[in-house]
Amino acid sequence: MKAAHWSEAEDAEQRVYREQGLDAAGGILTAAGALAKLASLDSAELARNCPRAVELLSKLAITIASREVAASTRLFRLGNLDDLERKLIADVLGEGEVAGLIALPDGSLAQIQESVLAGIWRVRLETDEASEYLEVGAIPEIVKRAASDFTTADFEIGQVPDGSMNVLPVLAEIRERALAWRPGMLSQIVNFTRLPMSPVDMSFLHETIRNGPVQLVSRGYGTCRMLATGIRNVWSVQFFNAMDTIILDTLEIGGVPKVALAADEDFEDSAERMREIIVAYFK
């Protein structure tokens, strides 16, 4: 898809929530900055003043060490933590590469933010401040549920407009693959970067499959913007260079795009790092 059709994805970069960390004079601390701040604090005092936060971090370490990507996710509520404990959790977890927005049926948004420890996510429901939690998993369950429950399984292909080139067979292929896809199957890619499609084709394709309820942004190696379309199992996945120019423009037919998911090796690395943090700063 052309960037102009999918500019809504930029909202996922702009609207993910920020929470003030332990450094009240600055913004939220991430990665090395967060750990540097922790190193300047007295570990015994932190453990004494934030016992529930330390207990929660220990549970996260155990959970992520025992997880497999195929397993179901696990949630940890934050409602019982006081402000200092919540700020401590924010500083330890920081902000990782993937963020996103999920549009809910009542018109509100859910916001997700991966931590610097891949596989640990923060999720907040816009309508209820108490509905904020941590989730251990490849991707928060709310992303998969929205992409499945708030989309349609099938779509009709209307009258193709004048000036079209290849949109009719492309839509027919997308429809066939999307209806046939099942969890566990490999995703299939339609690469528009290599496929001759006129502006009329792209406009009609967008009108047919529509925007869906999920917007994700990954800032790993470059920027990747992922949008669930209005059709179940169909995602727009676009890669951008440093100049914010599309270098790869695709539709991905399958589950949540792999670039957004925490992998097995991510869990292993995060478990080791979490254990090191707990020993270094809270023991």
C-alpha positions as a LaTeX table, in Angstrom:
\begin{tabular}{lrrr}
\hline
Residue & $x$ (\AA) & $y$ (\AA) & $z$ (\AA) \\
\hline
Met1 & 0.00 & 0.00 & 0.00 \\
Lys2 & 1.16 & 3.50 & $-0.62$ \\
Ala3 & 1.98 & 5.53 & 2.47 \\
Ala4 & $-0.66$ & 8.13 & 1.73 \\
His5 & $-3.37$ & 5.50 & 2.08 \\
Trp6 & $-2.16$ & 4.32 & 5.44 \\
Ser7 & $-0.98$ & 7.49 & 7.21 \\
Glu8 & $-3.11$ & 6.54 & 10.21 \\
Ala9 & $-0.24$ & 4.28 & 11.28 \\
Glu10 & 1.67 & 7.35 & 12.38 \\
Asp11 & $-0.80$ & 7.69 & 15.26 \\
Ala12 & 0.68 & 4.58 & 16.81 \\
Glu13 & 3.99 & 6.38 & 17.07 \\
Gln14 & 2.51 & 9.62 & 18.38 \\
Arg15 & $-0.16$ & 8.41 & 20.81 \\
Val16 & 1.42 & 5.56 & 22.76 \\
Tyr17 & 1.34 & 6.63 & 26.37 \\
Arg18 & 4.26 & 7.93 & 28.32 \\
Glu19 & 4.57 & 7.63 & 32.08 \\
Gln20 & 7.00 & 9.67 & 34.13 \\
Gly21 & 9.80 & 7.62 & 35.61 \\
Leu22 & 11.78 & 7.98 & 38.83 \\
Asp23 & 13.57 & 10.98 & 37.38 \\
Ala24 & 10.86 & 13.55 & 38.03 \\
Ala25 & 12.76 & 16.35 & 36.32 \\
Gly26 & 13.05 & 14.53 & 33.01 \\
Gly27 & 10.96 & 12.24 & 30.86 \\
Ile28 & 10.68 & 8.51 & 30.99 \\
Leu29 & 14.00 & 6.69 & 31.14 \\
Thr30 & 14.72 & 3.87 & 28.74 \\
Ala31 & 17.24 & 1.03 & 28.45 \\
Ala32 & 20.70 & 2.17 & 29.61 \\
Gly33 & 19.33 & 5.40 & 31.06 \\
Ala34 & 16.85 & 3.53 & 33.23 \\
Leu35 & 19.49 & 1.19 & 34.59 \\
Ala36 & 21.91 & 4.06 & 35.18 \\
Lys37 & 19.22 & 5.77 & 37.27 \\
Leu38 & 18.60 & 2.60 & 39.25 \\
Ala39 & 22.32 & 2.25 & 39.89 \\
Ser40 & 22.32 & 5.66 & 41.58 \\
Leu41 & 19.64 & 4.62 & 44.07 \\
Asp42 & 20.07 & 2.57 & 47.22 \\
Ser43 & 18.98 & $-0.99$ & 46.47 \\
Ala44 & 18.01 & $-1.77$ & 50.06 \\
Glu45 & 15.87 & 1.34 & 50.21 \\
Leu46 & 14.19 & 0.47 & 46.91 \\
Ala47 & 13.39 & $-3.04$ & 48.11 \\
Arg48 & 12.07 & $-1.68$ & 51.41 \\
Asn49 & 9.93 & 1.09 & 49.88 \\
Cys50 & 8.69 & $-0.86$ & 46.85 \\
Pro51 & 8.14 & $-4.45$ & 48.03 \\
Arg52 & 5.20 & $-5.16$ & 45.72 \\
Ala53 & 7.11 & $-3.85$ & 42.71 \\
Val54 & 10.10 & $-6.04$ & 43.52 \\
Glu55 & 7.79 & $-9.03$ & 44.00 \\
Leu56 & 6.15 & $-8.32$ & 40.64 \\
Leu57 & 9.52 & $-8.09$ & 38.88 \\
Ser58 & 10.49 & $-11.44$ & 40.41 \\
Lys59 & 7.27 & $-13.01$ & 39.11 \\
Leu60 & 7.95 & $-11.55$ & 35.66 \\
Ala61 & 11.44 & $-13.08$ & 35.70 \\
Ile62 & 10.06 & $-16.51$ & 36.56 \\
Thr63 & 7.27 & $-16.29$ & 34.00 \\
Ile64 & 9.36 & $-15.13$ & 31.07 \\
Ala65 & 12.02 & $-17.74$ & 31.83 \\
Ser66 & 9.45 & $-20.52$ & 31.59 \\
Arg67 & 7.57 & $-19.19$ & 28.55 \\
Glu68 & 7.42 & $-20.56$ & 25.06 \\
Val69 & 6.11 & $-18.47$ & 22.15 \\
Ala70 & 3.35 & $-20.97$ & 21.46 \\
Ala71 & 2.02 & $-20.75$ & 25.02 \\
Ser72 & $-0.77$ & $-18.41$ & 26.08 \\
Thr73 & 0.11 & $-15.02$ & 27.52 \\
Arg74 & 0.01 & $-14.15$ & 31.22 \\
Leu75 & $-1.23$ & $-10.88$ & 32.73 \\
Phe76 & 0.00 & $-8.97$ & 35.78 \\
Arg77 & $-2.20$ & $-6.18$ & 37.15 \\
Leu78 & $-0.68$ & $-2.91$ & 38.34 \\
Gly79 & $-3.66$ & $-1.60$ & 40.29 \\
Asn80 & $-2.28$ & $-2.58$ & 43.71 \\
Leu81 & 0.97 & $-0.61$ & 43.26 \\
Asp82 & 1.46 & 2.89 & 44.64 \\
Asp83 & 2.92 & 5.74 & 42.56 \\
Leu84 & 6.54 & 5.07 & 43.54 \\
Glu85 & 6.22 & 1.38 & 42.74 \\
Arg86 & 4.62 & 2.10 & 39.37 \\
Lys87 & 7.41 & 4.53 & 38.54 \\
Leu88 & 9.98 & 1.94 & 39.52 \\
Ile89 & 8.35 & $-0.61$ & 37.21 \\
Ala90 & 8.34 & 1.97 & 34.41 \\
Asp91 & 12.05 & 2.65 & 34.85 \\
Val92 & 13.04 & $-1.00$ & 34.97 \\
Leu93 & 11.01 & $-1.94$ & 31.90 \\
Gly94 & 11.60 & 1.19 & 29.81 \\
Glu95 & 10.30 & 1.30 & 26.23 \\
Gly96 & 11.23 & $-1.18$ & 23.53 \\
Glu97 & 10.90 & $-1.31$ & 19.77 \\
Val98 & 7.19 & $-2.09$ & 19.24 \\
Ala99 & 4.20 & 0.11 & 20.09 \\
Gly100 & 0.62 & 0.14 & 18.94 \\
Leu101 & $-3.00$ & 1.23 & 19.15 \\
Ile102 & $-6.10$ & $-0.94$ & 19.07 \\
Ala103 & $-9.50$ & 0.58 & 18.27 \\
Leu104 & $-12.23$ & $-0.92$ & 20.46 \\
Pro105 & $-15.94$ & $-1.18$ & 19.55 \\
Asp106 & $-16.95$ & 1.51 & 22.06 \\
Gly107 & $-14.76$ & 4.07 & 20.29 \\
Ser108 & $-11.95$ & 4.00 & 22.85 \\
Leu109 & $-8.36$ & 2.89 & 22.31 \\
Ala110 & $-6.08$ & 0.33 & 23.90 \\
Gln111 & $-2.40$ & 1.25 & 23.89 \\
Ile112 & 0.45 & $-1.25$ & 23.95 \\
Gln113 & 4.16 & $-0.67$ & 24.48 \\
Glu114 & 6.84 & $-3.33$ & 24.42 \\
Ser115 & 9.41 & $-2.97$ & 27.19 \\
Val116 & 13.17 & $-3.02$ & 26.66 \\
Leu117 & 12.86 & $-6.65$ & 27.76 \\
Ala118 & 11.27 & $-8.19$ & 24.69 \\
Gly119 & 8.23 & $-10.31$ & 25.49 \\
Ile120 & 7.10 & $-8.05$ & 28.35 \\
Trp121 & 4.43 & $-5.53$ & 27.35 \\
Arg122 & 2.50 & $-2.70$ & 28.98 \\
Val123 & $-1.17$ & $-2.44$ & 28.04 \\
Arg124 & $-3.54$ & 0.38 & 28.95 \\
Leu125 & $-7.23$ & 0.75 & 28.15 \\
Glu126 & $-7.98$ & 4.40 & 27.44 \\
Thr127 & $-11.35$ & 4.47 & 29.19 \\
Asp128 & $-10.17$ & 3.08 & 32.52 \\
Glu129 & $-6.91$ & 4.07 & 34.20 \\
Ala130 & $-7.22$ & 1.06 & 36.48 \\
Ser131 & $-7.22$ & $-1.24$ & 33.44 \\
Glu132 & $-3.46$ & $-1.16$ & 33.00 \\
Tyr133 & $-1.41$ & $-4.29$ & 33.16 \\
Leu134 & 1.76 & $-6.04$ & 32.11 \\
Glu135 & 1.56 & $-9.02$ & 29.79 \\
Val136 & 4.18 & $-11.65$ & 29.03 \\
Gly137 & 3.87 & $-13.11$ & 25.56 \\
Ala138 & 4.86 & $-12.83$ & 21.94 \\
Ile139 & 2.24 & $-10.06$ & 21.49 \\
Pro140 & $-0.58$ & $-8.90$ & 23.80 \\
Glu141 & $-3.69$ & $-11.01$ & 23.40 \\
Ile142 & $-5.80$ & $-7.91$ & 22.74 \\
Val143 & $-3.96$ & $-7.44$ & 19.43 \\
Lys144 & $-4.82$ & $-10.91$ & 18.18 \\
Arg145 & $-8.39$ & $-10.70$ & 19.44 \\
Ala146 & $-9.06$ & $-7.34$ & 17.79 \\
Ala147 & $-7.56$ & $-8.45$ & 14.47 \\
Ser148 & $-9.84$ & $-11.49$ & 14.57 \\
Asp149 & $-13.04$ & $-10.28$ & 16.24 \\
Phe150 & $-13.33$ & $-6.77$ & 14.81 \\
Thr151 & $-12.75$ & $-7.68$ & 11.16 \\
Thr152 & $-14.78$ & $-9.54$ & 8.53 \\
Ala153 & $-13.88$ & $-12.97$ & 7.16 \\
Asp154 & $-14.94$ & $-12.27$ & 3.58 \\
Phe155 & $-15.45$ & $-9.35$ & 1.24 \\
Glu156 & $-17.06$ & $-8.61$ & $-2.08$ \\
Ile157 & $-15.17$ & $-7.31$ & $-5.08$ \\
Gly158 & $-17.19$ & $-4.54$ & $-6.68$ \\
Gln159 & $-17.11$ & $-3.13$ & $-10.16$ \\
Val160 & $-13.51$ & $-2.42$ & $-11.09$ \\
Pro161 & $-13.07$ & 1.23 & $-12.17$ \\
Asp162 & $-11.67$ & 2.42 & $-15.48$ \\
Gly163 & $-7.89$ & 2.71 & $-15.52$ \\
Ser164 & $-7.27$ & $-0.39$ & $-13.44$ \\
Met165 & $-4.50$ & $-2.81$ & $-14.40$ \\
Asn166 & $-4.09$ & $-5.73$ & $-12.01$ \\
Val167 & $-6.32$ & $-5.08$ & $-9.03$ \\
Leu168 & $-8.97$ & $-7.69$ & $-9.90$ \\
Pro169 & $-6.68$ & $-10.77$ & $-9.87$ \\
Val170 & $-4.81$ & $-9.38$ & $-6.85$ \\
Leu171 & $-8.02$ & $-9.00$ & $-4.86$ \\
Ala172 & $-9.18$ & $-12.46$ & $-5.91$ \\
Glu173 & $-5.87$ & $-13.92$ & $-4.70$ \\
Ile174 & $-6.05$ & $-12.02$ & $-1.39$ \\
Arg175 & $-9.61$ & $-13.22$ & $-0.80$ \\
Glu176 & $-8.76$ & $-16.86$ & $-1.54$ \\
Arg177 & $-5.66$ & $-16.87$ & 0.65 \\
Ala178 & $-7.31$ & $-15.02$ & 3.55 \\
Leu179 & $-10.25$ & $-17.43$ & 3.66 \\
Ala180 & $-7.92$ & $-20.45$ & 3.52 \\
Trp181 & $-5.42$ & $-19.31$ & 6.16 \\
Arg182 & $-5.44$ & $-21.03$ & 9.55 \\
Pro183 & $-3.23$ & $-20.56$ & 12.66 \\
Gly184 & $-0.01$ & $-22.50$ & 12.27 \\
Met185 & 0.19 & $-21.94$ & 8.52 \\
Leu186 & 2.95 & $-19.79$ & 7.07 \\
Ser187 & 2.02 & $-16.23$ & 6.18 \\
Gln188 & 1.88 & $-15.34$ & 2.50 \\
Ile189 & 3.16 & $-12.07$ & 1.05 \\
Val190 & 1.82 & $-9.87$ & $-1.74$ \\
Asn191 & 4.68 & $-7.52$ & $-2.65$ \\
Phe192 & 3.45 & $-4.27$ & $-4.22$ \\
Thr193 & 7.00 & $-3.01$ & $-4.60$ \\
Arg194 & 7.48 & $-5.51$ & $-7.42$ \\
Leu195 & 3.90 & $-5.70$ & $-8.66$ \\
Pro196 & 2.71 & $-3.26$ & $-11.34$ \\
Met197 & $-0.28$ & $-1.51$ & $-9.80$ \\
Ser198 & $-1.68$ & 1.81 & $-11.00$ \\
Pro199 & $-2.91$ & 4.53 & $-8.61$ \\
Val200 & $-6.43$ & 3.49 & $-9.59$ \\
Asp201 & $-5.62$ & $-0.10$ & $-8.62$ \\
Met202 & $-4.26$ & 0.92 & $-5.23$ \\
Ser203 & $-7.17$ & 3.23 & $-4.48$ \\
Phe204 & $-9.73$ & 0.55 & $-5.33$ \\
Leu205 & $-7.85$ & $-2.09$ & $-3.35$ \\
His206 & $-7.79$ & 0.17 & $-0.29$ \\
Glu207 & $-11.51$ & 0.95 & $-0.61$ \\
Thr208 & $-12.25$ & $-2.77$ & $-0.82$ \\
Ile209 & $-10.25$ & $-4.11$ & 2.12 \\
Arg210 & $-10.41$ & $-0.94$ & 4.27 \\
Asn211 & $-8.54$ & $-0.01$ & 7.42 \\
Gly212 & $-8.84$ & $-2.31$ & 10.41 \\
Pro213 & $-8.65$ & $-1.95$ & 14.21 \\
Val214 & $-4.91$ & $-2.46$ & 14.88 \\
Gln215 & $-1.91$ & $-0.20$ & 14.19 \\
Leu216 & 1.58 & $-1.35$ & 15.15 \\
Val217 & 4.96 & 0.30 & 14.69 \\
Ser218 & 8.33 & $-1.42$ & 15.09 \\
Arg219 & 11.51 & 0.60 & 15.27 \\
Gly220 & 14.09 & $-2.15$ & 15.16 \\
Tyr221 & 16.23 & $-2.06$ & 12.03 \\
Gly222 & 14.48 & 0.91 & 10.44 \\
Thr223 & 10.75 & 1.53 & 10.80 \\
Cys224 & 8.03 & $-0.98$ & 10.03 \\
Arg225 & 4.37 & 0.00 & 10.12 \\
Met226 & 1.78 & $-2.75$ & 10.34 \\
Leu227 & $-1.96$ & $-2.26$ & 9.99 \\
Ala228 & $-4.68$ & $-4.85$ & 10.29 \\
Thr229 & $-7.02$ & $-4.27$ & 7.38 \\
Gly230 & $-10.78$ & $-4.66$ & 7.66 \\
Ile231 & $-10.39$ & $-8.22$ & 6.36 \\
Arg232 & $-9.44$ & $-10.96$ & 8.80 \\
Asn233 & $-5.91$ & $-12.33$ & 8.35 \\
Val234 & $-4.85$ & $-9.50$ & 6.02 \\
Trp235 & $-2.24$ & $-6.96$ & 7.16 \\
Ser236 & $-0.58$ & $-4.01$ & 5.47 \\
Val237 & 3.16 & $-4.19$ & 6.26 \\
Gln238 & 5.42 & $-1.35$ & 5.12 \\
Phe239 & 9.12 & $-0.81$ & 5.72 \\
Phe240 & 10.63 & 2.70 & 5.68 \\
Asn241 & 14.17 & 4.05 & 5.46 \\
Ala242 & 15.67 & 6.86 & 7.56 \\
Met243 & 14.06 & 9.43 & 5.23 \\
Asp244 & 10.61 & 7.91 & 5.95 \\
Thr245 & 10.36 & 6.65 & 2.36 \\
Ile246 & 8.76 & 3.28 & 1.70 \\
Ile247 & 11.33 & 0.69 & 0.66 \\
Leu248 & 9.07 & $-2.36$ & 0.88 \\
Asp249 & 5.29 & $-2.27$ & 0.53 \\
Thr250 & 3.36 & $-5.49$ & 1.14 \\
Leu251 & 0.17 & $-7.16$ & 2.21 \\
Glu252 & 0.76 & $-10.07$ & 4.58 \\
Ile253 & $-1.87$ & $-12.78$ & 4.77 \\
Gly254 & $-1.68$ & $-14.61$ & 8.08 \\
Gly255 & $-1.51$ & $-13.85$ & 11.78 \\
Val256 & 0.11 & $-10.87$ & 13.47 \\
Pro257 & 3.22 & $-10.06$ & 11.38 \\
Lys258 & 6.34 & $-11.77$ & 12.63 \\
Val259 & 8.29 & $-8.50$ & 12.84 \\
Ala260 & 6.05 & $-7.46$ & 15.77 \\
Leu261 & 6.39 & $-10.71$ & 17.72 \\
Ala262 & 8.86 & $-11.60$ & 20.45 \\
Ala263 & 10.76 & $-14.75$ & 19.46 \\
Asp264 & 12.05 & $-17.66$ & 21.55 \\
Glu265 & 15.52 & $-16.16$ & 21.76 \\
Asp266 & 14.00 & $-12.85$ & 22.91 \\
Phe267 & 12.40 & $-14.56$ & 25.90 \\
Glu268 & 15.66 & $-16.24$ & 26.83 \\
Asp269 & 17.58 & $-12.97$ & 26.65 \\
Ser270 & 14.92 & $-11.03$ & 28.58 \\
Ala271 & 14.79 & $-13.64$ & 31.33 \\
Glu272 & 18.55 & $-13.44$ & 31.80 \\
Arg273 & 18.54 & $-9.64$ & 31.82 \\
Met274 & 15.65 & $-9.50$ & 34.31 \\
Arg275 & 17.47 & $-11.83$ & 36.69 \\
Glu276 & 20.59 & $-9.66$ & 36.43 \\
Ile277 & 18.57 & $-6.52$ & 37.19 \\
Ile278 & 16.95 & $-8.05$ & 40.27 \\
Val279 & 20.25 & $-9.32$ & 41.66 \\
Ala280 & 22.12 & $-6.09$ & 40.92 \\
Tyr281 & 19.56 & $-3.58$ & 42.19 \\
Phe282 & 17.23 & $-5.31$ & 44.64 \\
Lys283 & 19.26 & $-7.99$ & 46.43 \\
\hline
\end{tabular}
